[in-house]
Amino acid sequence: MESPLHIEAKTCGCKEKGITIAYSFIDSYHSLCLDRKDIMLGQLDACERLLKYTTDEMDRSAVIKEIAEIKMTLDLLP
């Protein structure tokens, strides 16, 4: 049985340059046979987990913005 895609999301950057979200694969065993929708769903899941533990308001707004962008992109994918 295949395990779900495990992606970790972290906030990086600073107030002056802006906060971005960085992703890393926790388990890259199946990284060659993933399509972009699978990866984006993994990113969405990682951002939603990150949002639960984010206390800084700037980080929180960056994560919320990233979630909205991923959802919009997923809606546009065939």
N, C-alpha and C positions, 0 to 999 in steps of 0.2 A: 504494500500500500504506500502510495506516495505521500510525503509530508507536504503541508502547505509552504508556500514561499515565505522565507523569513528575511525581512529587510528591517534594518535599524535606521531610524531617523534621528538626526541631531541638529540643533541650531548652531550656527556659526556666524561670525561677523561681529560688527560693533555698531554702536549708535550712529557714528559718522558715516560709515560706508554702507550701512543697511544690514539687516539680518537675513540670512538665507538658510535653507534647509539642505543638509547633506545626507546622502543615503549610503548605506553599505550593506552588502549581502552578508548575512550571518552564515548561511550554508550555501555554498556555490556549486553543489553537486549537480543540480539541474539547470545551471545557468545557460547552457547552450541550447536548450529546447524550450525556452520561454518566449512567448510573443509579447508585444508591447502592452497589450491589455492586462496580461498576468502581472507584469512588472508594475504597471500603474495601480492595479488593485493592491499589490503589496505595499507600494508607497502610500496609498491612502490608508491602509491599515496601520502602517508605521506612524503616520502623522496623527491618526486618531489616538493611538497609544501615547504618543509624545504629548498630546494636548492635555491628557489627564494629569500629567506630572509637571506641567509648565506653570511656574508661579510668576515669572517676570512678565509684565504687561507687553513689552515690546516683542519678546519671544512668542507670547501667546497670539498676538495679532499677526505675526509672520506665519505661524502654523495655521491659523484660521484662513489666511489668504492662500496659502499653499493647498489646503484642503479644497477650497472653492475652485482653484485653478485645475486641480486634478479631476474633480467631478465634472467640470465643464468639458475638459478634454475627453473624458470617458464618454460623455454624452455625444460627442462628435465622432467618435470612432465607430466604424461599421460593425 
